[in-house]
Amino acid sequence: MKTFLAALAVALLAGPAVAQIGGINLLDNDRKKTQEEIDRGQAIDDAYKSTMKKVPDQKKATNDPWADARGATQPTAVQKRSGSNNKSN
């Protein structure tokens, strides 16, 4: 029983390592694209670029999810407190 559990543990640990080796390629990289496929890809790229030009530029927003809760008057950065926590007396 211990041998079976040891073999099972080794198999479970070795499975992901074997998956990283690769060696099986299901895609056909040697196939050349036809002119129709090239034209279709170019049309898709052109449509994407024209759509991205229509999107208005957004102002660079701060990455602060608590900005509305904190308010505009409070600082966003944490400032060091002076006084009782200062150990260099």
C-alpha positions, 0 to 999 in steps of 0.5 A: 500500500505504501508503494502504491501511495508513493507511486501515486504521489510521484505521478501526481508531481511529475504530471505538470512537469511532463506537460511543460515539455511540449513536443506535440504541435497541433498547429500547422506552421508550415502552411502558407496563407492564401491571398484571401486570408491575408486580405481578410486579416488586413481588413480586420486590422484596419477596422480595429485601428479605425475603431481605436481612433474613434475612442476618445483619449481618457484622462490619466486617472489615479488608481485610488479606489478610496478617492471618493470616500476620502474626499478632495481635501485629504492627502492621498499619501500617508504622511509620517507622524511627528511627535510621540513616535519619534525615537531619536530624542 
